[in-house]
């Protein structure tokens, strides 16, 4: 009888420990969305999102974690026309480390227009390169002044200041108006943010092709870069590259040649919004 009671107690103890374990797992669970090859925690509340892509057959457009139709309601986009072999080339420019010039040289050689999404630090530290971007026929867009997680900003005043400060600094440097193209830092956004950007006269641009090119101490090899950027290119692609990437500076000339050999042409984001 005593043996049976001991067995019952042991069984109850095992059940309690198991329940505690699985409860703990449930509490600790964090949803992950995949952004190309990088998993980033997403908001548990659902009020904020991390832009993510799902790739299918090679050469076909990926799906986003929001549909093109849904995004368009707030002047937001991530991909163009699936029937045209057109690439919209964009660069995120957070700071200058010597790699923008070879990128600009390659773009000029191929007569390819691009959009550079800049932050305040870039405008402050590399004004001559910003002037060269404009002189070479490129567009400069808004990546916010401080590169914050904009999805955490609920105040319209705070959101607007991040955007207007970039506009003002750009005008001080160039004497021109900033293109009203916006890219949320780190791809973090909320529907409320997209509406705020729209109210400020902006078009928001995510991307349909990117790769992990921003770690300075872990740059991708040429082979790794080409595998993603050639293997996953598709009609209507909005391509995101980082101007801080040494690899991008080294391969862009050859990359543009390879895309051209595949029959792709290049257009600006201004062409995108006008069509």
C-alpha positions as CSV (number, residue, x, y, z in Angstrom):
1,X,0.0,0.0,0.0
2,X,2.8,2.4,0.9
3,X,4.6,1.5,-2.3
4,X,1.5,2.4,-4.3
5,X,1.1,5.7,-2.5
6,X,4.8,6.5,-3.3
7,X,4.2,5.7,-7.0
8,X,1.2,8.0,-7.1
9,X,3.2,10.8,-5.5
10,X,6.0,10.3,-8.0
11,X,3.5,10.3,-10.9
12,X,1.9,13.5,-9.7
13,X,5.3,15.2,-9.2
14,X,6.3,14.2,-12.8
15,X,3.0,15.6,-14.1
16,X,3.5,18.9,-12.2
17,X,7.0,19.3,-13.5
18,X,6.0,18.6,-17.1
19,X,3.2,21.1,-16.9
20,X,5.5,23.7,-15.5
21,X,8.0,23.1,-18.2
22,X,5.5,23.4,-21.1
23,X,4.0,26.5,-19.4
24,X,7.4,28.1,-19.2
25,X,8.0,27.3,-22.9
26,X,4.7,28.9,-23.8
27,X,5.5,32.1,-21.8
28,X,9.0,32.4,-23.3
29,X,7.8,31.8,-26.8
30,X,8.6,34.7,-29.2
31,X,7.3,34.8,-32.8
32,X,10.0,35.1,-35.5
33,X,9.6,36.5,-38.9
34,X,12.2,35.7,-41.5
35,X,13.9,38.7,-43.3
36,X,15.9,37.0,-46.1
37,X,18.4,35.0,-44.0
38,X,17.9,36.8,-40.7
39,X,15.3,36.0,-38.1
40,X,14.2,39.0,-36.1
41,X,11.7,38.9,-33.2
42,X,8.3,40.3,-34.1
43,X,5.9,42.1,-31.9
44,X,3.8,39.9,-29.7
45,X,0.9,42.4,-29.8
46,X,0.7,42.4,-33.6
47,X,0.7,46.2,-33.6
48,X,4.2,46.3,-35.2
49,X,5.7,44.1,-37.9
50,X,9.1,43.2,-39.3
51,X,9.1,43.1,-43.1
52,X,9.7,39.6,-44.3
53,X,9.7,37.6,-47.5
54,X,9.0,34.1,-48.7
55,X,10.7,32.9,-51.8
56,X,9.3,30.3,-54.2
57,X,10.5,29.2,-57.7
58,X,13.7,30.9,-59.0
59,X,12.9,34.0,-61.0
60,X,9.4,34.5,-59.5
61,X,8.4,37.3,-57.2
62,X,8.4,36.5,-53.5
63,X,5.5,37.0,-51.2
64,X,5.7,39.5,-48.4
65,X,4.2,39.3,-44.9
66,X,1.7,41.9,-46.2
67,X,0.2,41.8,-49.7
68,X,1.0,44.4,-52.3
69,X,-2.7,45.3,-52.4
70,X,-2.9,45.9,-48.7
71,X,0.3,48.0,-48.6
72,X,-0.8,50.1,-51.5
73,X,-3.7,51.5,-49.5
74,X,-1.1,53.5,-47.5
75,X,1.2,54.3,-50.5
76,X,3.5,51.5,-49.5
77,X,5.2,49.0,-51.9
78,X,7.6,46.2,-52.0
79,X,7.6,44.9,-55.6
80,X,6.7,46.1,-59.1
81,X,5.0,44.7,-62.2
82,X,5.6,40.9,-62.6
83,X,5.3,41.2,-66.4
84,X,8.4,43.5,-66.9
85,X,12.0,42.6,-66.4
86,X,12.7,45.8,-64.5
87,X,14.9,46.4,-61.4
88,X,14.5,49.3,-59.0
89,X,17.8,49.5,-57.3
90,X,18.0,51.0,-53.8
91,X,20.7,51.4,-51.2
92,X,20.4,52.1,-47.4
93,X,23.1,54.5,-46.3
94,X,23.6,54.6,-42.5
95,X,27.1,55.8,-42.5
96,X,30.1,56.2,-44.8
97,X,33.1,53.8,-44.7
98,X,34.6,54.2,-48.1
99,X,32.4,51.9,-50.1
100,X,29.9,54.4,-51.6
101,X,32.4,55.8,-54.2
102,X,33.0,52.4,-56.0
103,X,29.2,51.9,-55.9
104,X,28.6,55.3,-57.5
105,X,31.4,54.6,-60.1
106,X,29.7,51.3,-61.1
107,X,26.3,52.9,-61.4
108,X,27.7,55.7,-63.5
109,X,29.5,53.2,-65.8
110,X,26.3,51.3,-66.5
111,X,24.1,54.4,-66.5
112,X,21.9,52.9,-63.8
113,X,19.8,55.1,-61.6
114,X,19.4,54.3,-57.9
115,X,17.8,55.6,-54.7
116,X,19.9,56.1,-51.6
117,X,18.0,56.1,-48.3
118,X,20.0,58.2,-45.9
119,X,19.9,58.9,-42.2
120,X,21.0,62.1,-40.4
121,X,24.5,60.9,-39.6
122,X,25.2,60.2,-43.3
123,X,24.0,63.7,-44.3
124,X,26.2,65.2,-41.6
125,X,29.4,63.2,-42.3
126,X,29.3,62.7,-46.1
127,X,27.7,65.8,-47.7
128,X,30.0,65.7,-50.7
129,X,28.8,62.2,-51.6
130,X,25.2,63.2,-51.1
131,X,25.9,66.0,-53.6
132,X,27.5,63.5,-56.0
133,X,24.4,61.3,-55.8
134,X,22.3,64.1,-57.0
135,X,24.8,65.3,-59.7
136,X,24.9,61.7,-61.0
137,X,21.1,61.6,-61.4
138,X,20.2,59.5,-58.4
139,X,17.5,60.1,-55.9
140,X,17.9,60.5,-52.1
141,X,15.2,59.2,-49.9
142,X,14.3,59.3,-46.2
143,X,15.6,56.6,-43.8
144,X,14.8,58.8,-40.7
145,X,17.3,61.0,-38.9
146,X,18.2,58.7,-36.0
147,X,17.4,55.2,-37.6
148,X,15.0,54.4,-34.8
149,X,12.5,51.6,-34.6
150,X,9.7,53.7,-36.0
151,X,7.0,51.2,-35.2
152,X,7.5,52.1,-31.5
153,X,6.7,55.7,-32.2
154,X,3.0,56.4,-31.7
155,X,3.2,60.2,-31.6
156,X,2.7,61.8,-35.0
157,X,4.8,64.8,-33.9
158,X,7.8,62.6,-33.1
159,X,7.4,60.6,-36.3
160,X,7.2,63.9,-38.3
161,X,10.3,65.3,-36.7
162,X,12.4,62.3,-37.7
163,X,11.3,62.8,-41.2
164,X,11.4,66.6,-41.4
165,X,14.9,66.8,-39.9
166,X,16.2,64.7,-42.8
167,X,14.5,66.9,-45.3
168,X,15.9,70.1,-43.8
169,X,19.4,68.8,-43.6
170,X,19.3,67.5,-47.2
171,X,18.1,70.9,-48.4
172,X,20.9,72.7,-46.4
173,X,23.4,70.5,-48.3
174,X,22.0,70.5,-51.8
175,X,19.6,73.4,-52.0
176,X,17.0,70.9,-53.3
177,X,13.9,69.1,-51.9
178,X,14.3,65.6,-50.7
179,X,12.5,62.9,-52.7
180,X,9.5,61.8,-50.7
181,X,10.4,58.1,-50.6
182,X,10.6,56.5,-47.2
183,X,12.1,53.3,-46.0
184,X,11.4,52.2,-42.4
185,X,14.7,51.4,-40.5
186,X,15.3,47.7,-40.1
187,X,12.0,47.1,-42.0
188,X,10.1,47.7,-38.7
189,X,6.7,49.3,-39.3
190,X,3.1,49.5,-38.2
191,X,0.0,50.4,-40.2
192,X,-0.2,53.5,-38.2
193,X,3.3,54.5,-39.3
194,X,2.5,53.9,-42.9
195,X,-0.5,56.2,-42.6
196,X,1.6,58.8,-40.9
197,X,4.1,58.6,-43.8
198,X,1.3,58.9,-46.3
199,X,-0.1,62.0,-44.6
200,X,3.3,63.6,-44.9
201,X,3.3,63.0,-48.6
202,X,5.6,59.9,-48.7
203,X,5.6,56.7,-50.6
204,X,7.0,53.9,-48.4
205,X,9.3,51.3,-50.1
206,X,10.2,48.0,-48.6
207,X,12.0,45.5,-50.8
208,X,11.6,42.2,-52.7
209,X,15.2,41.2,-52.7
210,X,18.0,41.7,-50.1
211,X,20.7,39.7,-48.5
212,X,22.8,39.9,-45.3
213,X,25.4,42.4,-46.4
214,X,25.6,44.8,-43.4
215,X,27.9,43.0,-41.0
216,X,31.3,44.7,-41.4
217,X,33.3,41.9,-39.8
218,X,31.4,39.2,-41.7
219,X,31.0,40.3,-45.3
220,X,29.6,37.8,-47.7
221,X,31.9,36.3,-50.4
222,X,31.4,37.2,-54.0
223,X,30.0,33.7,-54.6
224,X,27.5,34.0,-51.7
225,X,26.4,37.4,-53.0
226,X,25.9,36.3,-56.5
227,X,24.0,33.2,-55.4
228,X,21.3,35.4,-53.8
229,X,21.3,38.4,-56.0
230,X,21.3,36.6,-59.3
231,X,19.5,33.4,-58.2
232,X,16.6,35.4,-56.7
233,X,16.3,38.3,-59.1
234,X,12.8,38.6,-60.6
235,X,10.7,41.0,-62.7
236,X,9.7,44.2,-60.8
237,X,12.3,43.6,-58.1
238,X,12.9,46.4,-55.6
239,X,16.5,45.5,-54.5
240,X,17.9,46.6,-51.2
241,X,21.7,46.7,-50.8
242,X,23.8,48.5,-48.2
243,X,26.3,51.1,-49.3
244,X,28.5,50.2,-46.3
245,X,29.2,46.7,-47.8
246,X,32.7,46.2,-49.1
247,X,31.4,43.2,-51.1
248,X,28.8,45.4,-52.8
249,X,31.4,47.9,-53.8
250,X,33.6,45.2,-55.2
251,X,30.9,43.2,-57.2
252,X,28.5,45.9,-58.3
253,X,30.0,46.4,-61.8
254,X,29.9,42.7,-62.5
255,X,26.5,42.3,-60.9
256,X,25.0,45.0,-63.1
257,X,26.5,43.3,-66.1
258,X,25.0,39.9,-65.2
259,X,21.6,41.4,-64.6
260,X,21.8,43.2,-67.9
261,X,22.8,39.9,-69.6
262,X,19.6,38.4,-68.1
263,X,17.6,41.0,-69.9
264,X,16.9,43.4,-67.1
265,X,16.6,47.2,-67.3
266,X,16.6,49.7,-64.5
267,X,14.1,52.3,-63.5
268,X,13.8,54.8,-60.7
269,X,11.3,54.8,-57.8
270,X,9.9,58.0,-59.4
271,X,9.0,55.9,-62.5
272,X,7.5,53.4,-60.1
273,X,5.1,55.8,-58.4
274,X,4.2,57.5,-61.8
275,X,3.1,54.2,-63.4
